[in-house]
Amino acid sequence: MSTYVMTDIHGHYDPMKRMLDKIGFSAGDRMILAGDYIDRGPDSYKMLKWIESPGENVILVRGNHDEEFRCYVEVMGMIFEKYGLKTSSPEDTIRAYRTARGLSSYFDVYGTVGNLMEEKRMSFHQLSEWAKCIKNMPYFYETAIKGKRCIIVHGGYVESLACLEGADMDGSYDSLEDFYLKARDDAYIYGGVEHGMVIAGHTPTTAMYELPFNHGNVYRFYDEETDCIFYDLDCGYAFKDIEPEGKLACLRLEDERIFYV
């Protein structure tokens, strides 16, 4: 059995399937995905359908884009309740959506919910089912590989917020969940696990001014002080149209072999 990790699919369903074919993924293997299944790419609908039932050997971790989608649906739910709208009605779903958009320009900033309604005529009931799938996703997943503690998370991992007290950080975090979803450089400077490994995404390795910049290749960093290995697997496939170096990456944990599509 092999254990694989991917992250930041961002609506690129077909490349994800090509990666599964490339690694020969089978029922005897395990796949852990570190979030951001939707937005930016052309097939958020296919990805949302896929996360409904990805298979018993697939573990889905929550990303910030997924969490934002869940929050959008939650806001729409409040509007449905306030105005007594029908959750099975695509027309009422559009009404609730337009009301939410009127409340904030940041609502559905990537247009995914709007596209699902306009192109697929999705009702609020279906949106809610996907939101439930996301709500059931953990913020991180922990496993052991050859006796080494291994954390798969979207943004970054730290044992507790107390570890960040007094730190001069790039971001601000009101909760551990914020750090799990949104940490960038702070994840490598202040996060990690002793004698272990943290595999994340969130920050594209095509982003020139970010710490894990690596020309669209997987970023690997070893912290001698904590004996922790860090990986960033977001190789910028979501930005491939404007960043030719962008790739979709997959890491096999047992031997740390990297695959690209």
N, C-alpha and C positions, 0 to 999 in steps of 0.2 A: 504494500500500500504506500502511495506517495501522497504528500500533503502540499497543496499549491495555494498561493495567495495572488489575487489580483485586486485592483482598485480603480476607481475613477473611470468607469465605463462610459458614463455621461451620454446615454442614449445611443451608443454605437453597438447595437445588438449583433449585427453580422460579424464585425471584427472579433467580438467576444466569442462567438461560435467558432470562428476560424482558429482562435487560440486554443479552445477546447479540443479541436481536431488536431492541432499541431502537437500538443502535449500528450495526445492519446488518452484523454481523461476518460475513466471508466468507473463502473459502480464500485470497484475496489479501492478507489482513490478518495481523497477528501479535498474539497475546494472551499477556501475561506475568502470572501469578498469584503473589502474594507470600505464599502460605501460609495456614495455618489453614483447611483445607477441611472439617474435621469438628468435632464437639462442639457443644453448646448448641442447635442447630437440630434440626428434625424429620427430616432426610433425610441423615444421615451415611452410610447405606448407599448411597444413590444417588450421593453424592459420591465414595465409595470406588470404586464401579463405574466412575464417569466417569474418575477419574484413571488407571485401567488403560490407557485408550486415548483421550486427549482430542483427538488430532489432531496432525499434524506441525507445524502453525502455532501450537500452544499450548505454552508453556514453564511448567513448574511449579517454583516455588521452595519450599523447606521452611519451615514455620512451627513454633512451639513446641508447638502442640497435635498436629501431625502427628508430630513427633519423640517426644512423650510416648507416642502410640499405638505407635510403633515399639518403644520401650523396654518397654512392657507386653508386647508379643508376644515380645520377647527374653526377658523373665523367665519367661513361660509356657513358652517353648522349653526353658529349663533344667529346669523341672519335668517336662516330657514326657520329657526325656532321663534324668533321675534315676529316674523311676518306670516307664520303659518303656511309656509310653502311646502309643496309636495316633493319629497326626496327622489321620487321615481321619474319626475318630469324634467326632461332636458331643457324645456323653456324656463322653468322655475330655477333651474341650475344656472342658466345664463343670467337671469335677473339677480340672483344672489352674488354671482361673480362680478357683475357690473357695479353693484352696490359696494362690494369690498374694494374694488379698484378705485371707486370714488373716495373711499376713506383714506387710501394711502397709495402713492405712486410706486412704493416698493412692493406692493402686493403682486405676486406672480411676476417677478422682475424678468424672468427668462421666458415667460409666455407659455410655459408647459401646460398649465391648467386650461388656459384659453384655447390652445391648439387641440387639446383632448375634447373639448366641447364643440369646437367649430368643425373639426375634421372627423371626429368619431362619434359625435352626439352623445357623449358620456353624461350620465345622470349623476346627481350628488350621491346617490346610493353606491354607485360603482367607485367614485372617488373616495368615499368613506371606507370601502373595503380595502383599497390600496393603503390608505392612511393607517388602518389597523395593522396591516402587514408591517409597515414601518415602525409603528409603536411597539410591536413585539420584537423588533431587532435589538440586540444588545449594543451598548456603546463601545464595547471592546470584547474580544474573545481571547481567552488564555488557553494555551496548550503546552505540552512538553515535547521537545524534540531532542532525542539523545540525552535526556536528563536535564536539558537546558530550558529554563522558563522562557516562554515565547508569547508575546502580546501582539495581537493584531488589532489595530485601531485606525480610525480615519485620519485624525490630525496628529495627536501626540498623547503620550501616557506619562502620568506622574502618580505616585502612590497616594498623595494627599495634597490639598491646597496649602497645608502647612509647609510643604517643601518649597513653596514659591514666596513665602513671606520675606519681604525685604529685597527681593530680586528685582533687578532693573530689566523689565521685560518689554518686548515689542507690543504685546497685546494685553488686554485685561480680561479676567475670567471671573465670573460671579459664581461659578460652580465647577466641579470636576468635569461635568458633562460638556461645559463650554471648552475646556482644555482638550478633551477627547475629540471634539468635533472641529475645532478651529485653530489650534496651536500650529504655528509654522516654525520659525527659527527657535522659539522658546522650547519647542519639543526636544530639540537636540542639545540645547544648552542647559536646561533645567530638568528635563524628563529622563525617562529610562528606567531600567530595572537592573539591580546588581546581578552580575554573572548570568545575564540573559540576553534577550533579543527583542527589539520593537520593530514591527513592520507597519508602515503607514503609507499614506498618500497625501492628498489635499493640496500640496504645493508642487506644481509642475516642475520637473527638472529642466524644462526649457526656459524657466523664468530667470533671466540673467542676474538679477539683483537679489535673489533669494539664496539662502545658505546652501540648499541642496542642488544648486544649478550644476548640471552635468551634461549639457548638450543633448538632452532628450534620452539619455541613458539612465539606468537605475543608479541611484545614489546610495553608496554604502559608507558608513562612518563607524569607526571603532573608538570607544571611549575607554582609555586605559584605566582611568581612576575607578570607574564602576564596573569594568569588564563587561560592557554592554555594546552590542552591535545594533546599529540603527540602519534601517532600509527605508528609502522613499521609492515607491513603485509607480507613482504618478509621473509617467514620462511624456505627458502633454499630448496624448492622442486627441483630446477634445479640441485642441488648437492646431491640429495638423494642417488645416487649410492656410493658416498664416505662419505656422512654425514647421517648416519641412522636416525638422529633426524629430518631431513628435512621434511617439510610438505607444503601443499598448504593450505592457510588460506583465510577465508572470514569473513568480519565484517559487522554486521547489525547495521546501524547507530542509529536507533531509540532507541534501548536498549543496544547497545554496546555488543551484544552477538557475540561470536566468534565460527566459524565452521572450522573443519579441515578435510582434505582428506589425 
